[in-house]
Amino acid sequence: MIHRVRRLVWFGRIRTQAQIALAVFLAVLVAQFGVLSYALQRDHALMRAIVEENESSRRTIDTLSDDLALLSYRIIGVSGGIYAAQSIAYELPDLGSRIIDGWNRVRSRLSDIADAQTAQRAGRAVAGLPAFLERTHALFSSIGPMPTPEELVLLERNHDEWLDYRTALTVFTEAMRQRVAENSAANFAELKAIQSELSAWSAAAFASGLAALAVTWYILVFLIGRPVTNLVSSMRRIATGDTTAEVTNLSRANEVGDMARAVQVFKEKSIENQRLQEEEAHRGLELAAARDAAQAASRSKSEFLANMSHELRTPLNAIIGFSEIMLCELHGSLGSERYNDYARDIHQSGRHLLEIINDILDIAKVEAGKLELRHHAIRVDELFASCSRLMGERADSAGISLVVEQPDDVPVLFADETRLRQILLNLLSNAIKFTPSGGTVVMRAGIAGDGRIELQIADNGIGMTEQEISLALQPFTQIDNSLSRRFEGTGLGLPLTKALVELHAGELKLHSERAVGTTASISLPQPAGEQRQSAELQASLPNNKTAAATKIVRAVR
């Protein structure tokens, strides 16, 4: 029972109904095509057979009749004294052979329709015809141009004997003509019957096609078209926000029912989306208020940083200047070595605090889009030498070798020299800070495959993981953020460096591995207009290996 119900449900599917309708329609078309093809083939075959049979039979019978008539004219003409008998005698064997051959062809081709009595009579005539023709040939050969009365009598007897032969053969040919005509009439009658049958089958096939077309139309219009149209109308109303639209055909167990249930889900989702949009609009108002508050806080921060730039830098410059005077003892000895240590600590702390303030202000300018760059052509070897001099003392005090590798062709790039030096110094400071004593920090430059100039700072220090690199690039974030961290710093060096590199339309990449080291790569593009100037400047550089050493090594001994 359950299987029967499932089968009925399966027949209720629109796809199944459409497939059945199409199958029926296809079957009707195939049947119609087969019937018409068979009828046409049979009709053509009959027509061809009738025409060929009539034409062949007619030619065969006409040939035999013509040969009989020709022989009869010859014999009658000789008998009447019209022709010379001797000249006719030479034609008799050939005419006789042609008549016998024509008889055989007619007999073999039309034996099934020949009258038995007429055929037997004609057969006896044909059987005796060779002997008659031999006698006639001998008679005509012996008769001169002017037959004698005795020869005329012989010719008349020969003529009378020929009449028996000719009558038998003539009756046969006429009977065969009549039989061929009757056979053709019978074939044409069969052809008419087939044509009538073809007409009936064509009418039946046409009616079946109309029925199949009506079934298909009913399925498409009433089972598919109208329900789908109603569903589309409901979907349009729901899409325009009218969630009160009714969804019909929800209980149908076919594709239309599936679509209706999908539209019902769409309606429920639309109602839910309306609710969410209302909530989102409410949250949007709250976010707008929060944004306004954040913008106000940002303006306050900018104002605070501007004030701090003036309020902090002025006393810091005084602290740094006076502590430096005390260290140099320009106005006399301090009187105690401990005072010298205090002055050195004050000087270093003041410079450190000034660097922090400068970094904070630089980050604030970058975020506000107010940091402007002044591009100039820069020799990389001179830039590396300057950075090496500035960081050499720190590297020496940390027991680290600072190595500068120059390529064979010294690159010349177009950038803001001050900011680019700040980028390299920040990276060198980090590399020295996180490299243990006895390690090495290397600076190198080169041309990448895409034509961009690449600067690298590599060390064999403690290294970082991918997660730590991500943290290190965030402002005010340090990898070791505990109170007892080993390395000092505010967490502004790498974020500021990254911002300055991107301000140059470049890219900063960090490749690091724990206990192996870190490599910082700076990729800088060269604008098209400045590439030519850089190339001209590079061509004008002195090619002196002693003046621009290929490797500058600053190491702790």
ZIBEL-V911034 format. One record per residue. RES is the residue in one small letter. SS is DSSP state (~ for helix, > for strand, _ for the rest). PSI is psi in whole degrees, 0 to 359 (NA if undefined). D_LAST is the distance of its C-alpha to the last C-alpha in Angstrom with 2 decimals. Layout:
res/ss/psi/d_last
RES/SS/PSI/D_LAST
RES/SS/PSI/D_LAST
This chain:
res/ss/psi/d_last
m/_/318/98.92
i/~/318/95.26
h/~/322/94.70
r/~/316/97.62
v/~/318/96.21
r/~/321/92.84
r/~/318/94.64
l/~/319/96.51
v/~/320/93.27
w/~/320/91.79
f/~/340/94.83
g/_/351/94.31
r/_/139/90.94
i/~/322/91.17
r/~/318/89.15
t/~/315/91.63
q/~/316/94.59
a/~/320/93.26
q/~/320/92.56
i/~/315/96.08
a/~/316/97.61
l/~/323/95.68
a/~/317/96.59
v/~/314/100.26
f/~/320/100.11
l/~/320/98.41
a/~/319/100.98
v/~/316/103.79
l/~/319/102.31
v/~/317/101.84
a/~/317/105.40
q/~/317/106.73
f/~/319/104.83
g/~/316/106.10
v/~/313/109.71
l/~/320/109.66
s/~/315/108.01
y/~/315/110.58
a/~/317/113.46
l/~/319/112.30
q/~/315/111.73
r/~/319/115.17
d/~/314/116.77
h/~/319/115.24
a/~/316/116.19
l/~/316/119.77
m/~/315/120.02
r/~/318/118.64
a/~/317/120.94
i/~/313/123.98
v/~/313/123.37
e/~/318/122.58
e/~/314/125.48
n/~/315/127.95
e/~/317/126.82
s/~/315/126.84
s/~/319/130.12
r/~/316/131.68
r/~/318/130.63
t/~/313/131.88
i/~/320/135.21
d/~/322/135.67
t/~/314/135.03
l/~/319/137.66
s/~/320/140.06
d/~/318/139.59
d/~/319/140.23
l/~/317/143.39
a/~/319/144.58
l/~/315/143.98
l/~/322/145.87
s/~/320/148.63
y/~/321/148.98
r/~/311/149.30
i/~/315/151.90
i/~/323/153.87
g/~/321/153.72
v/~/319/155.08
s/~/328/157.74
g/_/2/158.81
g/_/19/158.86
i/_/317/156.03
y/_/162/153.62
a/_/125/154.20
a/~/323/154.01
q/~/322/152.55
s/~/330/149.44
i/~/331/148.92
a/~/326/149.14
y/~/337/145.88
e/~/342/144.02
l/~/317/145.39
p/~/317/143.00
d/~/316/139.92
l/~/320/141.25
g/~/317/142.22
s/~/320/138.76
r/~/322/137.14
i/~/319/139.48
i/~/317/138.74
d/~/318/134.97
g/~/320/135.23
w/~/316/137.23
n/~/319/134.61
r/~/316/131.79
v/~/318/133.68
r/~/315/134.66
s/~/326/131.10
r/~/322/129.48
l/_/27/132.08
s/_/332/133.70
d/_/342/132.54
i/_/1/134.43
a/_/147/137.47
d/_/132/140.97
a/~/315/142.08
q/~/314/145.70
t/~/321/144.87
a/~/321/142.17
q/~/316/144.56
r/~/315/147.20
a/~/325/144.71
g/~/321/143.37
r/~/324/146.89
a/~/318/147.30
v/~/323/144.06
a/~/323/145.02
g/~/353/148.36
l/~/321/146.92
p/~/317/145.93
a/~/321/149.46
f/~/318/150.96
l/~/328/148.76
e/~/318/149.74
r/~/318/153.41
t/~/321/152.79
h/~/317/150.89
a/~/320/153.78
l/~/313/156.30
f/~/330/154.48
s/~/331/153.97
s/~/348/157.72
i/_/135/158.87
g/_/189/159.37
p/_/328/158.86
m/_/99/162.28
p/_/146/162.87
t/_/166/166.40
p/~/321/168.18
e/~/320/167.50
e/~/327/163.77
l/~/323/163.71
v/~/317/165.09
l/~/322/162.33
l/~/323/159.73
e/~/319/161.12
r/~/320/160.96
n/~/323/157.41
h/~/318/156.61
d/~/321/158.16
e/~/323/156.10
w/~/327/152.93
l/~/324/153.68
d/~/314/153.29
y/~/314/149.87
r/~/322/148.74
t/~/315/149.99
a/~/315/148.10
l/~/324/144.84
t/~/316/145.28
v/~/321/145.92
f/~/313/142.77
t/~/320/140.58
e/~/321/141.97
a/~/321/141.44
m/~/322/137.85
r/~/317/137.27
q/~/318/138.61
r/~/321/136.45
v/~/318/133.31
a/~/319/134.16
e/~/319/134.71
n/~/319/131.42
s/~/320/129.58
a/~/321/131.24
a/~/320/130.12
n/~/319/126.53
f/~/326/126.59
a/~/318/127.98
e/~/322/125.08
l/~/318/122.69
k/~/322/124.23
a/~/318/123.84
i/~/320/120.17
q/~/321/119.72
s/~/318/121.37
e/~/321/119.09
l/~/319/116.08
s/~/318/117.18
a/~/315/117.54
w/~/322/114.11
s/~/317/112.59
a/~/318/114.20
a/~/318/113.00
a/~/321/109.44
f/~/317/109.47
a/~/319/110.72
s/~/319/108.06
g/~/319/105.37
l/~/319/106.67
a/~/315/106.62
a/~/321/103.05
l/~/321/102.07
a/~/319/103.76
v/~/315/101.89
t/~/318/98.56
w/~/318/99.43
y/~/316/100.36
i/~/315/97.06
l/~/321/94.97
v/~/307/96.89
f/~/328/97.96
l/~/339/95.38
i/~/306/92.28
g/~/304/92.89
r/~/314/94.44
p/~/319/92.19
v/~/322/89.07
t/~/317/90.42
n/~/319/90.97
l/~/321/87.46
v/~/319/85.99
s/~/318/88.03
s/~/319/86.78
m/~/320/83.15
r/~/317/83.58
r/~/319/85.05
i/~/321/82.26
a/~/330/79.61
t/_/3/81.10
g/_/357/80.84
d/_/89/84.32
t/_/3/83.53
t/_/358/87.24
a/_/137/87.99
e/_/138/89.70
v/_/118/88.34
t/_/174/91.19
n/_/29/91.49
l/_/334/89.09
s/_/358/91.31
r/_/139/91.65
a/_/50/90.22
n/_/193/89.04
e/~/326/86.43
v/~/319/88.09
g/~/320/87.75
d/~/316/84.07
m/~/319/83.61
a/~/319/85.58
r/~/325/83.43
a/~/319/80.30
v/~/324/81.78
q/~/319/82.53
v/~/320/78.87
f/~/320/77.95
k/~/314/80.36
e/~/320/78.85
k/~/324/75.35
s/~/319/76.60
i/~/318/77.99
e/~/322/74.69
n/~/322/72.81
q/~/318/75.10
r/~/317/74.31
l/~/323/70.58
q/~/321/70.86
e/~/316/72.62
e/~/321/69.91
e/~/323/67.25
a/~/320/69.04
h/~/316/69.03
r/~/327/65.33
g/~/321/64.78
l/~/318/66.37
e/~/319/64.16
l/~/324/61.04
a/~/318/62.19
a/~/318/62.50
a/~/323/59.06
r/~/316/57.66
d/~/320/59.29
a/~/320/57.82
a/~/319/54.35
q/~/321/54.73
a/~/319/55.84
a/~/323/52.83
s/~/319/50.58
r/~/321/52.23
s/~/321/51.77
k/~/317/48.07
s/~/317/47.74
e/~/320/49.63
f/~/317/47.50
l/~/322/44.24
a/~/317/45.74
n/~/320/46.74
m/~/325/43.38
s/~/320/41.71
h/~/316/43.75
e/~/328/44.14
l/~/322/40.49
r/~/322/38.65
t/~/308/40.68
p/~/328/39.87
l/~/319/36.24
n/~/322/35.84
a/~/317/37.45
i/~/314/35.21
i/~/317/32.03
g/~/312/33.41
f/~/322/34.65
s/~/326/31.53
e/~/323/29.47
i/~/320/32.04
m/~/320/31.74
l/~/321/27.92
c/~/350/28.38
e/_/48/31.37
l/_/331/33.47
h/_/19/36.66
g/_/167/35.55
s/_/148/33.56
l/_/338/33.77
g/_/346/34.57
s/_/140/32.34
e/~/329/28.64
r/~/326/29.71
y/~/325/31.31
n/~/318/28.06
d/~/319/26.51
y/~/318/29.63
a/~/320/29.51
r/~/319/25.88
d/~/319/26.99
i/~/318/30.10
h/~/313/28.29
q/~/319/25.83
s/~/320/28.75
g/~/315/30.95
r/~/321/28.58
h/~/317/28.06
l/~/323/31.82
l/~/320/32.42
e/~/319/30.20
i/~/316/32.24
i/~/318/35.46
n/~/318/34.50
d/~/317/33.69
i/~/317/37.03
l/~/322/38.89
d/~/316/37.36
i/~/319/38.38
a/~/320/41.81
k/~/320/42.20
v/~/315/41.27
e/~/325/43.76
a/~/354/46.39
g/_/26/45.81
k/_/4/45.33
l/_/116/41.81
e/_/144/42.28
l/_/145/39.88
r/_/104/39.75
h/>/137/38.90
h/>/159/37.47
a/>/128/36.01
i/>/132/32.21
r/>/124/29.73
v/~/324/27.19
d/~/319/24.50
e/~/323/24.99
l/~/316/25.09
f/~/319/21.78
a/~/320/20.19
s/~/315/21.78
c/~/324/20.60
s/~/321/16.98
r/~/320/17.25
l/~/326/19.00
m/~/359/16.71
g/~/316/13.33
e/~/319/13.21
r/~/321/14.36
a/~/319/11.81
d/~/315/8.93
s/~/334/11.08
a/~/357/11.72
g/_/38/8.30
i/_/139/9.62
s/>/125/9.14
l/>/112/12.14
v/>/131/13.91
v/>/115/17.19
e/>/125/19.64
q/_/137/22.68
p/_/168/25.92
d/_/317/27.91
d/_/110/30.49
v/_/117/28.90
p/_/147/30.98
v/>/124/32.83
l/>/166/34.13
f/>/108/36.67
a/>/179/35.77
d/>/112/35.31
e/~/319/32.04
t/~/313/31.60
r/~/326/32.27
l/~/322/30.21
r/~/322/27.16
q/~/321/28.03
i/~/311/28.16
l/~/320/24.70
l/~/321/23.18
n/~/316/24.98
l/~/320/23.73
l/~/321/20.08
s/~/316/20.52
n/~/317/22.04
a/~/316/19.47
i/~/323/16.57
k/~/321/18.97
f/_/18/19.95
t/_/127/16.74
p/_/164/15.22
s/_/139/11.66
g/_/355/9.71
g/_/184/12.30
t/>/138/12.81
v/>/129/15.26
v/>/134/17.13
m/>/131/19.73
r/>/162/22.46
a/>/155/26.05
g/>/178/29.13
i/>/124/32.93
a/_/171/34.60
g/_/332/37.78
d/_/9/40.00
g/_/359/38.65
r/_/148/36.64
i/>/132/33.18
e/>/127/30.58
l/>/137/27.23
q/>/141/24.83
i/>/115/21.98
a/>/142/20.72
d/>/167/18.44
n/_/45/18.24
g/_/211/18.99
i/_/336/22.04
g/_/174/24.58
m/_/161/28.24
t/_/172/31.74
e/~/319/34.39
q/~/321/36.10
e/~/325/32.96
i/~/317/32.34
s/~/320/35.93
l/~/321/35.47
a/~/335/32.27
l/_/0/34.20
q/_/138/36.87
p/_/145/36.77
f/_/26/36.13
t/_/134/35.21
q/_/149/32.14
i/_/314/31.55
d/_/94/31.00
n/_/17/33.78
s/_/164/34.22
l/_/337/34.04
s/_/32/31.09
r/_/151/28.93
r/_/332/25.20
f/_/131/24.38
e/_/165/26.02
g/_/162/27.90
t/_/353/31.48
g/_/22/31.66
l/_/346/32.38
g/~/302/29.30
l/~/316/30.22
p/~/319/33.99
l/~/319/33.61
t/~/314/31.34
k/~/318/33.96
a/~/319/36.75
l/~/322/35.21
v/~/314/34.60
e/~/331/38.20
l/~/333/39.41
h/_/8/38.09
a/_/27/40.18
g/_/192/37.02
e/>/135/35.85
l/>/125/32.84
k/>/136/32.13
l/>/122/29.83
h/>/119/29.16
s/>/155/27.51
e/>/137/27.60
r/_/134/26.88
a/_/10/23.70
v/_/314/22.96
g/>/180/22.05
t/>/141/23.78
t/>/119/24.61
a/>/122/26.37
s/>/130/28.55
i/>/117/30.43
s/>/118/33.46
l/>/130/35.15
p/_/162/38.51
q/_/116/39.60
p/_/151/43.17
a/~/321/45.54
g/~/328/46.16
e/~/343/42.53
q/~/321/41.50
r/~/318/43.37
q/~/319/41.76
s/~/321/38.26
a/~/319/39.19
e/~/320/40.52
l/~/321/37.39
q/~/322/35.20
a/~/334/37.50
s/_/356/37.07
l/_/144/33.25
p/_/135/32.07
n/_/74/31.08
n/_/108/28.20
k/_/334/25.16
t/_/326/23.27
a/_/323/24.33
a/_/88/23.52
a/_/146/20.67
t/_/342/21.07
k/>/122/17.53
i/>/122/15.16
v/>/124/11.63
r/>/110/9.52
a/_/155/6.25
v/_/127/3.76
r/_/NA/0.00
